[in-house]
Amino acid sequence: MKSVLIDAPPADVFRFHERPDALALLTPKFPPVRMVRRTGTGIEVGARIELRVVVFRWIAVHTAYEKNRLFVDEQVQGPFAKWVHRHAFAAEGNGTRLTDRIEYELPGGAIVNALLGWAVRPGLKDMFNHRHRVTRQYCERV
């Protein structure tokens, strides 16, 4: 889980995530990610996105959507045995608490997860540091 306080109302922060270019803006330069196909409307339930991440094909479907509160995407094909990403937006003071929560499992079961989790966690930490920095830059503009 990674959380950040953004000096902008929830509607503004959520609207940033609804932008057609949001994923491109939020994706770090490494590892290289290329959008292959997108179907559906933005981040609403049923929207589907296919990415190429290095050599992996990654397909995710949005499974929950509550305007200005949350959206969830789940991997249906890709490098993880399980990947559920919940994006939550909550008013806090005059700003928004944006919280990203990932539930993931690597293929290969508990032993593989224990052995390789040390490699995945820092990558996720770096990715969310980048995403939250970019979100603040776009949403806190006066």
C-alpha positions in Angstrom: 0.0 0.0 0.0 1.2 3.5 -0.8 -0.6 6.7 0.1 -0.1 10.4 -0.5 -1.9 13.6 0.4 -2.5 15.8 -2.6 -3.4 19.4 -2.3 -6.5 19.2 -4.6 -10.1 18.1 -4.2 -11.0 14.4 -4.8 -12.9 15.3 -8.0 -9.8 16.9 -9.5 -7.5 14.0 -8.6 -10.0 11.4 -9.8 -10.6 13.4 -13.1 -6.8 13.3 -13.7 -7.0 9.5 -13.6 -9.8 9.5 -16.1 -7.7 11.3 -18.7 -7.1 9.1 -21.8 -3.3 9.8 -21.4 -3.2 9.2 -17.6 -1.6 5.8 -17.8 1.1 7.1 -20.2 1.8 10.0 -17.8 1.9 7.7 -14.8 4.2 5.1 -16.2 7.9 5.3 -15.4 10.4 5.1 -18.2 11.6 1.7 -16.9 10.6 -0.9 -17.5 9.4 0.0 -20.9 5.6 -0.2 -21.3 3.7 0.0 -24.6 0.0 0.3 -25.0 -1.3 -2.3 -27.4 -5.0 -2.0 -27.2 -7.7 -0.3 -25.1 -11.4 -1.1 -25.1 -14.3 0.4 -23.1 -14.6 3.8 -21.6 -11.7 5.0 -19.5 -11.5 3.5 -16.1 -15.1 2.4 -15.7 -16.2 -1.2 -15.1 -15.5 -3.4 -18.1 -12.8 -1.2 -19.6 -9.9 -3.3 -20.8 -6.3 -2.5 -21.5 -3.6 -4.6 -23.1 0.0 -3.6 -22.5 3.4 -4.9 -23.5 5.8 -4.7 -20.6 9.2 -5.7 -21.7 8.4 -9.2 -23.1 5.2 -9.8 -21.1 1.7 -9.3 -22.4 -0.4 -7.7 -19.7 -4.2 -7.5 -19.9 -6.2 -5.8 -17.2 -9.9 -5.2 -16.8 -11.5 -2.5 -14.6 -13.8 -4.3 -12.1 -15.0 -1.5 -9.8 -15.8 2.2 -10.3 -17.3 4.8 -7.9 -16.9 8.3 -9.3 -14.5 10.4 -7.2 -14.0 7.5 -4.7 -12.3 4.5 -6.3 -11.6 2.3 -9.2 -10.1 -1.2 -9.4 -8.2 -3.0 -12.1 -7.4 -6.7 -12.2 -4.9 -8.5 -14.3 -6.6 -11.2 -16.4 -3.4 -12.2 -18.2 0.2 -11.3 -17.4 3.3 -12.0 -15.3 1.5 -12.3 -12.0 -0.7 -15.2 -10.7 -2.8 -12.5 -9.1 -2.9 -8.7 -9.4 -5.6 -6.5 -8.0 -5.0 -2.8 -7.9 -7.4 -0.6 -5.9 -7.1 3.2 -6.3 -9.0 5.0 -3.4 -9.6 8.7 -3.2 -10.8 10.3 0.1 -11.2 13.9 1.2 -8.7 14.9 3.8 -8.7 18.5 5.0 -8.7 20.6 1.8 -7.0 17.9 -0.2 -7.2 14.2 -1.2 -5.7 11.1 0.3 -4.8 8.9 -2.7 -4.2 5.3 -1.6 -3.0 2.6 -4.0 -3.3 -0.9 -2.7 -2.0 -3.9 -4.6 -2.8 -7.6 -3.9 -0.4 -9.7 -5.9 0.9 -13.2 -6.1 3.8 -14.4 -8.3 3.3 -17.6 -10.2 4.8 -20.7 -8.5 3.1 -20.5 -5.1 4.2 -19.4 -1.6 7.8 -20.4 -1.9 8.4 -18.4 -5.1 6.5 -15.5 -3.5 8.7 -15.6 -0.5 11.9 -15.9 -2.5 11.2 -13.3 -5.2 9.0 -10.9 -3.2 12.2 -9.0 -2.2 12.6 -8.1 -5.9 9.0 -7.1 -6.6 8.5 -4.8 -3.6 11.2 -2.2 -4.4 9.9 -2.0 -8.0 6.4 -1.4 -6.8 7.6 1.2 -4.3 9.6 3.1 -7.1 6.6 2.9 -9.4 4.2 4.4 -6.9 6.6 7.0 -5.8 6.8 8.1 -9.5 3.0 7.9 -9.9 2.2 9.9 -6.9 4.9 12.5 -7.8 3.3 12.9 -11.2 -0.2 13.0 -9.8 0.8 15.8 -7.4 2.5 17.8 -10.3 -0.6 17.7 -12.4 -3.3 18.1 -9.7 -1.6 20.7 -7.5 -1.1 23.2 -10.4 -2.7 26.5 -9.5 
